[in-house]
Amino acid sequence: MILLLLGSNLGNRQLVLHEARINISKNIGEIVRKSSVYETAPWGFNVSELFLNQVVEIKTLLQPGMLLNSLLEIETSMGRLRNRKTYQSRIIDIDILFYNDFVISEPDLILPHPRLHLRRFTLIPLNEIASEFMHPVFGKTINTLLAECKDSLVVNKIYSG
C-alpha cells in the first residue's frame, strides 16, 4: 500500500489539491482511494494561512527513490519553492507516508515518514482510508497511532474526497 499526503496553504487550495491528483495520475500511477479533505493549522510554524490536507493511496511501478523524484518534479512544476532550513507556507507539499512495508533510511528518503505518528493532520485522513494498516516500525495500526497521538491541532473535515 503506497500512501501519500497532499497539502497546500497557498492559492486556491482545493484547486491545487485537484491539480496535484491529476499530475499524480498522469505521471506516477493510478489513485486507488482518497480521503476527505481536511483543514488544519500549520504544524511546526506559525502563519495565518490554514492548510488543506488529503491522503491518497496510489498504485505505481516506480520504486521509492524514483517515486520521490517524480513527486518533487510535480511540486516544482506546480510552483513549490523549497527552503530546507525551516517549515514554511507552500503551494503544494506531497509526502510519501508509506511505501508498502518498506523501511528506508537514506539522506533524502526516510520511510515510513518519520513524523506521521506525531501529526493529527496526517493520521486523521490516513485513518479514514487505511485504519488497519500496520506501521512497519512501530507495529501499530494507524487507528492505534491516532488514538495515542498527543497533537492538539484542530483538524476539520471540509469535504469528502
C-alpha positions in Angstrom: 0.0 0.0 0.0 1.6 3.3 -1.1 0.1 6.3 0.7 0.8 9.9 0.0 -0.1 13.1 1.9 -1.1 16.1 -0.1 -1.1 19.6 1.5 -1.5 23.2 0.5 -1.9 26.5 2.3 -1.3 29.0 -0.6 -3.5 30.0 -3.5 -6.8 28.1 -4.3 -6.0 25.2 -2.1 -8.8 23.0 -3.3 -7.8 23.5 -6.9 -4.1 22.9 -6.0 -5.0 19.5 -4.5 -7.1 18.7 -7.5 -4.2 19.6 -9.9 -1.8 17.5 -7.7 -4.1 14.5 -8.0 -4.2 15.0 -11.8 -0.4 15.2 -12.0 0.0 12.1 -9.9 -2.5 10.2 -12.1 -0.7 11.3 -15.3 2.9 10.9 -14.2 3.0 8.4 -11.4 0.1 6.0 -11.4 -3.5 5.3 -10.5 -5.1 6.9 -7.5 -6.9 3.9 -5.9 -8.5 5.7 -2.9 -8.6 9.2 -1.4 -9.6 10.5 1.9 -11.8 13.5 2.6 -10.1 16.9 2.6 -9.3 18.4 6.0 -8.3 21.9 7.1 -5.7 22.4 9.7 -3.4 25.0 11.2 0.3 24.8 10.2 2.3 22.2 12.2 5.7 23.3 13.5 5.4 27.0 12.4 3.1 30.0 12.7 1.3 31.6 9.8 -2.3 32.6 9.3 -2.9 30.5 6.1 -4.5 27.2 7.0 -3.6 24.0 5.2 -5.9 21.7 3.3 -4.6 18.1 3.6 -5.7 14.8 1.9 -4.3 11.3 1.9 -4.3 9.2 -1.4 -3.5 5.6 -2.0 -1.7 5.0 -5.3 -0.6 2.1 -7.5 2.7 2.7 -9.3 5.5 0.8 -10.9 8.0 3.4 -9.6 10.4 2.3 -6.9 10.6 4.6 -3.8 13.5 6.7 -5.0 12.0 7.3 -8.4 8.6 8.0 -6.8 10.2 10.7 -4.6 11.9 12.2 -7.6 8.7 12.3 -9.6 6.8 13.8 -6.7 9.5 16.5 -6.4 9.1 17.2 -10.1 5.4 17.6 -9.7 5.8 20.0 -6.7 8.3 22.1 -8.7 6.1 22.2 -11.8 3.2 23.5 -9.6 5.4 26.3 -8.2 6.8 24.8 -5.0 9.8 26.6 -3.7 11.9 24.8 -1.1 13.8 26.1 1.9 15.1 23.1 3.7 16.1 25.0 6.9 12.6 25.8 8.2 8.9 24.9 7.7 7.1 27.4 5.5 3.9 28.1 3.6 3.7 26.2 0.3 1.6 25.9 -2.7 1.9 22.1 -2.7 3.5 19.5 -0.5 3.4 15.8 -1.4 4.9 13.4 1.2 5.3 9.7 0.9 3.9 8.3 4.1 4.3 4.6 3.4 5.6 2.5 0.5 4.1 -0.9 1.4 6.0 -2.1 4.5 9.4 -0.7 3.3 11.7 0.8 5.9 14.3 3.1 4.3 16.7 5.5 5.9 18.7 7.4 3.3 19.7 11.1 3.3 16.9 12.1 1.0 14.3 9.4 1.8 13.0 8.1 5.1 10.2 5.6 5.0 7.8 5.4 6.7 7.5 9.2 7.0 9.4 9.9 10.3 6.8 12.3 11.8 3.5 10.9 10.6 2.7 9.4 14.0 3.0 12.9 15.6 0.6 14.7 13.4 -3.2 14.5 13.6 -3.5 16.3 10.2 -1.8 13.2 8.7 -3.3 10.5 10.9 -6.9 11.5 10.6 -7.2 11.3 6.8 -4.9 8.3 6.8 -7.1 6.6 9.3 -10.1 7.3 7.0 -8.7 5.1 4.2 -6.2 2.8 5.9 -7.1 2.4 9.6 -5.9 -1.2 9.9 -2.6 -0.6 8.0 0.2 -1.7 10.3 3.2 0.7 10.7 6.2 -1.4 9.9 8.4 0.2 12.5 6.0 0.7 15.5 4.0 -2.4 14.9 0.7 -0.5 15.5 -2.2 0.2 13.3 -3.0 3.7 12.0 -6.1 3.7 14.2 -3.9 2.9 17.3 -1.4 5.6 16.4 -4.2 8.2 16.1 -5.6 7.2 19.4 -2.1 7.6 21.0 -1.3 10.9 19.2 -0.8 13.8 21.6 -1.0 16.5 18.8 -3.7 19.0 19.8 -4.1 20.9 16.5 -7.7 21.0 15.3 -8.4 19.0 12.1 -11.7 19.9 10.4 -13.2 17.8 7.6 -14.0 20.2 4.8 -15.4 17.9 2.2 -15.4 14.2 1.1 -12.7 13.2 -1.3 
